[in-house]
Amino acid sequence: MLVHLVSTFMFFIAYFAITYLTNRFRKNKRTKREILINSLIISGLYFLIIALVKIISSK
């Protein structure tokens, strides 16, 4: 179970980096702080969903 959480956390880090860089280089008028918060929220939601699915499916 710990392996699943670690792999899910690694996915969170990778997805956060991709989302942050994608949003940063788009032509929009958001500040860096807004982009960072938005990327963290989206990545955090995906992390929670995947972690819950892995925990439920491992039982």
PADOTI-593531 format. One line per field, with one value per residue: x, y, z of N, C-alpha, C, O in turn; residue in three letters; residue number from 1. Coordinates in nm, 2 decimals. Atoms other than C-alpha are relative to their C-alpha. Example, Ala and Ser with C-alpha at 12.3 -4.5 7.8 and 13.67 -1.06 7.14 Angstrom:
BEGIN
n.east = 0.09	-0.09
n.north = -0.12	-0.11
n.up = 0.00	0.00
ca.east = 1.23	1.37
ca.north = -0.45	-0.11
ca.up = 0.78	0.71
c.east = 0.09	-0.08
c.north = 0.12	0.11
c.up = 0.00	0.08
o.east = 0.19	-0.03
o.north = 0.12	0.22
o.up = 0.07	0.09
resn = ala	ser
resi = 1	2
//
This chain:
BEGIN
n.east = 0.08	-0.09	-0.05	0.11	0.00	-0.13	0.02	0.10	-0.06	-0.09	0.09	0.04	-0.11	-0.01	0.12	-0.01	-0.11	0.06	0.10	-0.06	-0.07	0.10	0.07	-0.09	-0.04	0.12	0.02	0.11	-0.04	0.00	-0.12	-0.07	0.06	0.13	-0.03	-0.05	0.12	0.08	-0.07	0.00	0.13	0.03	-0.09	0.04	0.12	-0.04	-0.07	0.09	0.08	-0.07	-0.03	0.12	0.03	-0.09	0.03	0.12	-0.02	-0.10	0.07
n.north = -0.12	-0.11	-0.02	-0.07	-0.14	-0.07	-0.01	-0.10	-0.13	-0.03	-0.04	-0.14	-0.09	-0.01	-0.06	-0.14	-0.06	-0.02	-0.10	-0.13	-0.05	-0.03	-0.12	-0.12	-0.05	-0.04	-0.15	-0.05	-0.11	0.04	-0.02	0.12	0.06	0.06	0.12	0.09	0.05	0.08	0.13	0.08	0.05	0.10	0.12	0.06	0.07	0.13	0.09	0.06	0.10	0.12	0.07	0.07	0.11	0.10	0.06	0.08	0.12	0.09	0.07
n.up = 0.00	0.00	0.14	0.08	-0.03	0.05	0.14	0.02	-0.04	0.11	0.10	-0.04	0.02	0.15	0.06	-0.05	0.08	0.13	-0.01	-0.03	0.12	0.11	-0.03	-0.01	0.13	0.08	0.01	-0.09	-0.08	-0.14	-0.07	-0.03	-0.12	0.04	0.08	-0.09	-0.08	0.09	0.03	-0.13	-0.03	0.10	-0.02	-0.13	0.03	0.07	-0.10	-0.10	0.07	0.03	-0.13	-0.05	0.09	-0.02	-0.14	0.00	0.08	-0.06	-0.11
ca.east = 0.00	0.29	0.42	0.09	0.10	0.46	0.38	0.07	0.27	0.53	0.24	0.13	0.47	0.49	0.14	0.19	0.51	0.33	0.03	0.24	0.46	0.16	-0.02	0.28	0.37	0.01	-0.08	-0.29	-0.29	-0.27	-0.01	0.25	0.08	-0.26	-0.10	0.08	-0.24	-0.44	-0.18	-0.16	-0.54	-0.58	-0.28	-0.40	-0.75	-0.60	-0.37	-0.66	-0.88	-0.61	-0.50	-0.86	-0.91	-0.59	-0.67	-1.02	-0.91	-0.63	-0.88
ca.north = 0.00	0.23	0.17	0.28	0.60	0.68	0.61	0.83	1.11	1.09	1.12	1.43	1.59	1.52	1.63	1.95	2.03	1.98	2.18	2.46	2.49	2.47	2.74	2.96	2.97	3.03	3.38	3.48	3.76	3.55	3.62	3.36	3.31	3.24	2.99	2.82	2.79	2.67	2.40	2.29	2.26	2.06	1.83	1.78	1.68	1.42	1.29	1.24	1.07	0.83	0.76	0.68	0.46	0.27	0.23	0.11	-0.13	-0.28	-0.39
ca.up = 0.00	0.07	-0.28	-0.43	-0.23	-0.32	-0.69	-0.67	-0.50	-0.78	-1.03	-0.83	-0.86	-1.24	-1.31	-1.10	-1.30	-1.63	-1.53	-1.39	-1.70	-1.94	-1.76	-1.72	-2.09	-2.21	-2.32	-2.02	-1.78	-1.46	-1.20	-1.10	-0.77	-0.93	-1.17	-0.88	-0.67	-0.96	-1.05	-0.68	-0.65	-0.98	-0.90	-0.54	-0.66	-0.90	-0.62	-0.38	-0.64	-0.75	-0.39	-0.29	-0.59	-0.52	-0.14	-0.21	-0.48	-0.27	0.00
c.east = 0.09	0.06	-0.10	0.00	0.12	-0.01	-0.10	0.06	0.10	-0.08	-0.04	0.10	0.01	-0.11	0.00	0.10	-0.06	-0.10	0.05	0.06	-0.10	-0.07	0.09	0.03	-0.12	0.00	-0.12	0.05	-0.01	0.14	0.07	-0.06	-0.14	0.03	0.05	-0.12	-0.09	0.06	0.00	-0.14	-0.04	0.08	-0.05	-0.13	0.03	0.07	-0.10	-0.09	0.08	0.04	-0.12	-0.03	0.10	-0.02	-0.12	0.02	0.10	-0.07	-0.07
c.north = 0.13	0.03	0.07	0.15	0.08	0.02	0.11	0.14	0.04	0.05	0.15	0.10	0.02	0.08	0.15	0.08	0.03	0.11	0.14	0.06	0.03	0.13	0.12	0.05	0.03	0.15	0.04	0.10	-0.04	0.03	-0.14	-0.07	-0.07	-0.13	-0.11	-0.06	-0.08	-0.14	-0.09	-0.06	-0.12	-0.13	-0.07	-0.08	-0.14	-0.09	-0.06	-0.10	-0.13	-0.07	-0.07	-0.12	-0.12	-0.06	-0.08	-0.13	-0.10	-0.08	-0.12
c.up = 0.00	-0.14	-0.08	0.04	-0.05	-0.15	-0.04	0.03	-0.11	-0.12	0.03	-0.04	-0.15	-0.06	0.04	-0.09	-0.14	-0.01	0.02	-0.13	-0.11	0.03	0.00	-0.14	-0.09	0.00	0.08	0.09	0.15	0.06	0.03	0.12	-0.04	-0.08	0.10	0.08	-0.08	-0.03	0.13	0.02	-0.10	0.03	0.13	-0.01	-0.07	0.10	0.09	-0.07	-0.03	0.13	0.05	-0.08	0.03	0.14	0.00	-0.08	0.06	0.12	-0.04
o.east = 0.05	0.08	-0.06	-0.02	0.11	0.02	-0.08	0.03	0.11	-0.04	-0.05	0.07	0.03	-0.09	-0.04	0.07	-0.04	-0.11	0.01	0.04	-0.08	-0.08	0.04	0.05	-0.10	0.05	-0.23	0.17	-0.03	0.24	0.00	-0.07	-0.16	-0.04	0.01	-0.12	-0.13	-0.01	-0.02	-0.15	-0.09	0.03	-0.05	-0.15	-0.03	0.04	-0.09	-0.12	0.02	0.03	-0.11	-0.07	0.06	0.00	-0.12	-0.03	0.09	-0.01	-0.13
o.north = 0.23	0.14	0.15	0.23	0.19	0.12	0.19	0.23	0.16	0.14	0.23	0.21	0.14	0.16	0.24	0.19	0.14	0.19	0.24	0.18	0.13	0.21	0.23	0.17	0.06	0.22	0.06	0.13	0.05	0.03	-0.24	-0.19	-0.18	-0.23	-0.23	-0.18	-0.19	-0.24	-0.21	-0.18	-0.22	-0.24	-0.19	-0.18	-0.24	-0.21	-0.18	-0.21	-0.24	-0.20	-0.18	-0.22	-0.23	-0.18	-0.19	-0.23	-0.22	-0.17	-0.20
o.up = -0.06	-0.18	-0.17	-0.05	-0.09	-0.20	-0.13	-0.04	-0.14	-0.19	-0.06	-0.09	-0.20	-0.14	-0.04	-0.13	-0.19	-0.09	-0.04	-0.16	-0.19	-0.06	-0.04	-0.16	-0.21	0.08	0.03	0.10	0.24	-0.01	0.02	0.12	0.01	-0.06	0.08	0.10	-0.03	-0.03	0.11	0.06	-0.06	0.03	0.14	0.05	-0.03	0.09	0.11	-0.01	0.00	0.13	0.10	-0.03	0.04	0.16	0.06	-0.04	0.02	0.16	0.04
resn = met	leu	val	his	leu	val	ser	thr	phe	met	phe	phe	ile	ala	tyr	phe	ala	ile	thr	tyr	leu	thr	asn	arg	phe	arg	lys	asn	lys	arg	thr	lys	arg	glu	ile	leu	ile	asn	ser	leu	ile	ile	ser	gly	leu	tyr	phe	leu	ile	ile	ala	leu	val	lys	ile	ile	ser	ser	lys
resi = 1	2	3	4	5	6	7	8	9	10	11	12	13	14	15	16	17	18	19	20	21	22	23	24	25	26	27	28	29	30	31	32	33	34	35	36	37	38	39	40	41	42	43	44	45	46	47	48	49	50	51	52	53	54	55	56	57	58	59
//
